[in-house]
Amino acid sequence: MRAAVHDGQAARAVAVVGRVCVRHRFVVIVAWVLLVLALVTGARMIGTPTDNDVSLPGTDAQLVRDLTASSATPLTGGTVILVAPDGRLDDGARSGVLAATAASLQAAEHVTTVKPPSPRDRSLSADGRTGWFTVGLDVRRAELTKAMAHKVTDAARPAADAGLRVLPGGAFAQVIDGSGSTGNEYFGLILAALVLFLALGSLAGAALALLTAALSVLATLEIVGLAGNLTSMPAQASTLALMVGLGVGIDYSLFLLNRFRTLTRSGLAVPAAIERAVADSGTAVVVAGVTVAVALAGLSLTEVPLLQTLAWTCGIAVLFAVLAALTLLPALTSLAGRRLARGGMLYNRLARRAGSGGFWARQADRVTRRPWLAGGFAIVLLALLAAPATDLRLGQLDAGSSPSSTAVRQANDAISAAFGPGAGTPVTVLGRLPTPVTDAQDPRMSQLVAMVRTQPGVADVGPPTPSDDRRVVTVHVVASTSGGDPATADLVHRLRSQSVPGMTVHVGGNTAARVDLADRVTDKLPLVIAVVLLLSVAVLLLAFRAPLLALKAAVMDFISVGAAYGVLTAVFTWGWGVTWIGLSGPVPIPSFVPLMLFALLFGLSMDYEVFLLSDVQRRWNMTGDNLRSVREGLLGTGRVITAAAAIMVGVFLAFLPNNDPTIKMFGVGLAVAIAVDATVVRCLLVPATMAMLGDLTWWTPGRKRVRTTLPSDQHG
């Protein structure tokens, strides 16, 4: 009974898919094009709304949100901030400007209400130089577009003409910034094209891989965008799906095309070579994709809608990458034929050197001859990279964490300078009463306000506001620290620990919601890690049928994640090189980022493990010589996996200019983990441990191995 990944029913089924796609290549290609066109058309007609609101069922902040929500259709709005260079906004000389600005805003499309700055509702600063218009719209938050926000801000032209600084605030600033893309992501594609050309030695091969990945990513993005009409879709979802989709899509195509090239050079006809390539590398693609999906599925245990949404959007990207690699790429490859098998002069020279005692041959020989030395060196290096993770401190991002060029940062700076650092992120304290309040003099309301005022870290307290049924009283609290400051989170916890006679106290608002998110993630972290580890090991065990091999692969990936956490801490918590990626200084790492990174990295790092082990196991089943199999497997996959890793690292680093600090964190973490996995782990630690374990690597209880003859393409 064979145990190699490409053997068995799964490999035969995948091979059938490749054969069908070759025979009906034009049908497959047209079907993909029509699918993408239909999705693009639907997205343009229906829209692709985003919504950064965080819901967290079962938490105190969500309870406050539900109790204060209007029973009517929830509409959206934002603020238009005015800053005077001198004097006051409400003095006699500027009162006419404010009136003209209010009238202009009221006349803007979709605007329903306009409330001018006033000291009574604390929308005008004490010195009178800064204030904001509160603007209500007749659309939901998910329907608010960048064009709408710009039209509202442009309607404040009377204020701008009078020399006042006009800034979008609130939802307007958020939608103007959008996903934070700066367009530099295209540099990742340019790098990918260059690496593909060097790895495949042909422009046609590079073009096929990029086209396959592009169509799969485009389909993913349109589906994610359309899903925003049905559920809350954070702006980061599309960007993260784009990162993952491009990385795995190009990599999967590269592995299949490289295997196809090897088989055609060994003499196989093009259709047979495609079928065999799909059976070999295609099955490994399926295993790798399933492993990523399983790791992401573990995030469903967090019961955090934000993480669950990010997980399934990335899962869709991986699914389309696998489908495109198994269907679209074989169809396109059959059209290109043997042109893909011919490489240029540079490629052929590198291939000859790699196959005759090149770097990978020497590396494989060094590691397998001295596995304890190579493994020990790798462990020390990885420990140094992971060491900063012991100081990993989780916190909360706020508008002040964004780059200074963004609309949300500029609005935050203006409001913080005029009203205090906590003005942009007020905390809502809610009191639930068993009996309705009688009037404004009800002592329970004054007691609630008095309790809040006595808490350290409170800068200002608004008047108590009863609900329509007068059983709920809300008080808006401005902290003396910013929403991202740990002291503000401490204030939320202190307020929740207080009691007021005759009412139950709850605390909500964006800051409180992020505190609840951090608590939920911390509670679920051990469970998610355990489940992801177990499920990943189970997938590998089914694929390779070697328990020690599956456990070793999981441990290797866990080590890569630790190194990524260490670099993440050094950059964003300690501030090492943080200004190089567009931030003004160290920023907190949100609680959900390490957990999301763990699931993504565990799945993505497993890709290269699967491709290396598939090749090694195929050779071991044919020779029974563990050391020879490890050496030849490393030699046979070293160049292509290095190219694949370089592509993925380049794609992830291309997202560092993105204005969203969270995307920068994902870019750094993913790039570091993949780079470490493709170099230190795969070049040193994996072959060293396999050499030390010997035949125990492939041990399976109660199974006998059938040895076969090694084919002529043994170094492919």
Stockholm file with secondary structure:
# STOCKHOLM 1.0

chainA/1-716         MRAAVHDGQAARAVAVVGRVCVRHRFVVIVAWVLLVLALVTGARMIGTPTDNDVSLPGTDAQLVRDLTASSATPLTGGTVILVAPDGRLDDGARSGVLAATAASLQAAEHVTTVKPPSPRDRSLSADGRTGWFTVGLDVRRAELTKAMAHKVTDAARPAADAGLRVLPGGAFAQVIDGSGSTGNEYFGLILAALVLFLALGSLAGAALALLTAALSVLATLEIVGLAGNLTSMPAQASTLALMVGLGVGIDYSLFLLNRFRTLTRSGLAVPAAIERAVADSGTAVVVAGVTVAVALAGLSLTEVPLLQTLAWTCGIAVLFAVLAALTLLPALTSLAGRRLARGGMLYNRLARRAGSGGFWARQADRVTRRPWLAGGFAIVLLALLAAPATDLRLGQLDAGSSPSSTAVRQANDAISAAFGPGAGTPVTVLGRLPTPVTDAQDPRMSQLVAMVRTQPGVADVGPPTPSDDRRVVTVHVVASTSGGDPATADLVHRLRSQSVPGMTVHVGGNTAARVDLADRVTDKLPLVIAVVLLLSVAVLLLAFRAPLLALKAAVMDFISVGAAYGVLTAVFTWGWGVTWIGLSGPVPIPSFVPLMLFALLFGLSMDYEVFLLSDVQRRWNMTGDNLRSVREGLLGTGRVITAAAAIMVGVFLAFLPNNDPTIKMFGVGLAVAIAVDATVVRCLLVPATMAMLGDLTWWTPGRKRVRTTLPSDQHG
#=GR chainA/1-716 SS CCCSTTSHHHHHHHHHHHHHHHHTHHHHHHHHHHHHHHHHHHHHHHCCCCCCCCCCTTSHHHHHHHHHSCSSCCCCEEEEEEECSSSCTTSHHHHHHHHHHHHHHHTSTTEEEEECCCTTTTCBCTTSSEEEEEEEESSCGGGCCHHHHHHHHHTTHHHHHTTCEEEEEEHHHHHHHTTCCCSTHHHHHHHHHHHHHHHHSCHHHHHHHHHHHHHHHHHHHHHHHHHTTTSCCCHHHHHHHHHHHHHHHHHHHHHHHHHHHHHHHTTCCHHHHHHHHIIIIIHHHHHHHHHHHHHHHGGGGGCCHHHHHHHHHHHHHHHHHHHIIIIIHHHHHHHHGGGGGCCCHHHHHHHHHHHTTCHHHHHHHHHHHSHHHHHHHHHHHHHHHHGGGGGCCEECCCGGGSCTTSHHHHHHHHHHHHHCTTTTSCEEEEEECSSCCCSTTCHHHHHHHHHHHTSTTEEEECCCEECTTSSEEEEEEEESSCTTSHHHHHHHHHHHHCCBTTBEEEEESHHHHHHHHHHHHHHHHHHHHHHHHHHHHHHHHHHHCCHHHHHHHHHHHHHHHHHHHHHHIIIIISCTTGGGGTCSSCCCEETHHHHHHHHHHHHHHHHHHHHHHHHHHHHHHHHCCHHHHHHHHHHHHHHHHHHHHHHHHHHHHTTTTCSCHHHHHHHHHHHHHHHHIIIIIIIIIHHHHHHHHGGGGGCCTTCCCCCCCCCTTTTC
#=GC SS_cons         CCCSTTSHHHHHHHHHHHHHHHHTHHHHHHHHHHHHHHHHHHHHHHCCCCCCCCCCTTSHHHHHHHHHSCSSCCCCEEEEEEECSSSCTTSHHHHHHHHHHHHHHHTSTTEEEEECCCTTTTCBCTTSSEEEEEEEESSCGGGCCHHHHHHHHHTTHHHHHTTCEEEEEEHHHHHHHTTCCCSTHHHHHHHHHHHHHHHHSCHHHHHHHHHHHHHHHHHHHHHHHHHTTTSCCCHHHHHHHHHHHHHHHHHHHHHHHHHHHHHHHTTCCHHHHHHHHIIIIIHHHHHHHHHHHHHHHGGGGGCCHHHHHHHHHHHHHHHHHHHIIIIIHHHHHHHHGGGGGCCCHHHHHHHHHHHTTCHHHHHHHHHHHSHHHHHHHHHHHHHHHHGGGGGCCEECCCGGGSCTTSHHHHHHHHHHHHHCTTTTSCEEEEEECSSCCCSTTCHHHHHHHHHHHTSTTEEEECCCEECTTSSEEEEEEEESSCTTSHHHHHHHHHHHHCCBTTBEEEEESHHHHHHHHHHHHHHHHHHHHHHHHHHHHHHHHHHHCCHHHHHHHHHHHHHHHHHHHHHHIIIIISCTTGGGGTCSSCCCEETHHHHHHHHHHHHHHHHHHHHHHHHHHHHHHHHCCHHHHHHHHHHHHHHHHHHHHHHHHHHHHTTTTCSCHHHHHHHHHHHHHHHHIIIIIIIIIHHHHHHHHGGGGGCCTTCCCCCCCCCTTTTC
//
